[in-house]
Amino acid sequence: MNENYGEQIKTYRINLGMTQNQVAKELDVTPGYISNVENGRTAMSLRLLIYYSKLMGITLDELVGNIEPDYKKSSTDNALWSVIQTLDDEQKDKLIKTIKLWQS
């Protein structure tokens, strides 16, 4: 686990002006559990990460997507690929020409 994971969890909580007690109540866990997560002593389960991201008003990807540098790259590649798949052949040709212009 990346050492910034707990700090990131804490930063979102603080930015929303919530206490550990408030977050713990919303997630149905103890304040000590939240403290342990924020201090990197324990990891949230996927279920709790999903609930936490909803509580913070962010996507799960925003919450954990930048923990590993390689993940961000692959996430961006996947997002680009999803968009490309929706294009027709003419749009794909235009995209290729545009990319080639950027590379010049």
Secondary structure, 3 states (H helix, E strand, C coil): CCCHHHHHHHHHHHHCCCCHHHHHHHHCCCHHHHHHHHCCCCCCCHHHHHHHHHHHCCCHHHHHCCCCHHHHHHHHHHHHHHHHHCCCHHHHHHHHHHHHHHHC
